[in-house]
Amino acid sequence: MQLQVSGHHVEVTPAMRAYVEKKMEKIVRHFDHVIDVHCVLSVEKLEQKAEATLKVRGPDIHADAIDGNMYAAIDALVDKLDRMVKKRKEQMADHRAIEGRSARQ
């Protein structure tokens, strides 16, 4: 998995980069088909925003989260991505089960 972290109106410190890498490992544990991740951390006035796009087979997965604290925004982002990835994985499994059942009949 390739991970690219960039900042918009904020300098991405090594601590932030390490935190994002650590949190994204959770996503890869649940769904190993992730090819590439592009994460953008941004600040506008008092809002800290984290957004990410996961390149996977099929349509890309995109999510964002806004919070007063950058680390809390990253946590919320990873939680959203985790739910989306689990849903995609279930959809893929259901689709394959339906295909297998119709082929046997």
Legacy VTK file of the C-alpha trace (Angstrom):
# vtk DataFile Version 3.0
C-alpha trace
ASCII
DATASET POLYDATA
POINTS 105 float
0.000 0.000 0.000
1.295 3.420 -0.946
0.460 6.192 1.530
0.728 9.835 0.545
0.093 12.490 3.214
-0.058 16.160 2.282
-1.085 19.357 4.023
-3.155 22.330 2.921
-2.412 25.446 4.984
-0.671 23.217 7.523
2.781 21.690 7.762
2.615 17.915 8.082
4.959 17.055 10.927
6.663 13.668 11.239
4.427 12.977 14.258
1.267 13.598 12.190
2.582 11.453 9.342
3.410 8.603 11.754
-0.042 8.900 13.365
-1.787 8.656 9.986
0.367 5.654 8.996
-0.411 3.893 12.272
-4.147 4.495 11.912
-4.251 3.422 8.242
-2.805 0.023 9.218
-6.223 -0.675 10.770
-7.844 -0.239 7.349
-5.379 -2.584 5.656
-5.952 -5.241 8.337
-9.652 -5.330 7.471
-9.312 -4.970 3.696
-6.071 -5.986 2.009
-7.082 -4.839 -1.502
-6.059 -1.220 -0.838
-3.656 -0.114 -3.563
-3.037 3.529 -2.719
-4.096 6.061 -0.069
-3.974 9.828 -0.501
-4.600 11.764 2.713
-4.942 15.555 2.892
-4.800 17.389 6.211
-6.034 20.971 6.138
-6.818 23.877 8.448
-9.346 26.655 7.914
-9.862 29.072 10.787
-10.739 26.853 13.763
-11.639 23.734 11.778
-9.149 20.913 11.345
-10.052 18.696 8.400
-8.726 15.288 7.386
-9.772 13.646 4.138
-8.595 10.544 2.352
-9.145 8.680 -0.883
-8.497 4.944 -1.039
-7.704 3.454 -4.428
-9.163 -0.036 -4.547
-10.504 -2.361 -7.197
-13.711 -0.794 -8.440
-14.824 2.671 -7.369
-12.533 4.633 -5.066
-13.504 5.162 -1.431
-13.480 8.778 -0.179
-14.228 10.180 3.262
-13.533 13.317 5.278
-13.868 14.435 8.884
-13.807 17.829 10.588
-12.946 18.491 14.236
-11.322 21.111 16.434
-8.281 18.874 16.916
-6.318 17.378 13.994
-5.716 14.060 15.751
-9.437 13.719 16.560
-10.246 14.482 12.905
-7.841 11.735 11.810
-9.466 9.294 14.258
-12.942 10.131 12.929
-11.706 9.787 9.344
-10.255 6.333 9.996
-13.478 5.227 11.700
-15.511 6.331 8.667
-13.121 4.636 6.248
-13.171 1.466 8.319
-16.972 1.298 8.153
-16.932 1.947 4.405
-14.263 -0.687 3.787
-16.132 -3.302 5.836
-19.298 -2.542 3.875
-17.426 -2.881 0.550
-15.929 -6.187 1.702
-19.385 -7.531 2.661
-20.816 -6.415 -0.675
-18.036 -8.218 -2.535
-18.610 -11.401 -0.505
-22.395 -11.253 -1.014
-21.954 -10.685 -4.737
-19.649 -13.682 -5.057
-22.022 -15.870 -3.026
-24.934 -14.931 -5.300
-22.867 -15.645 -8.430
-21.802 -19.043 -7.083
-25.351 -20.005 -6.140
-26.802 -19.109 -9.562
-24.063 -21.013 -11.397
-24.895 -24.242 -9.505
-28.617 -24.078 -10.244
LINES 1 106
105 0 1 2 3 4 5 6 7 8 9 10 11 12 13 14 15 16 17 18 19 20 21 22 23 24 25 26 27 28 29 30 31 32 33 34 35 36 37 38 39 40 41 42 43 44 45 46 47 48 49 50 51 52 53 54 55 56 57 58 59 60 61 62 63 64 65 66 67 68 69 70 71 72 73 74 75 76 77 78 79 80 81 82 83 84 85 86 87 88 89 90 91 92 93 94 95 96 97 98 99 100 101 102 103 104
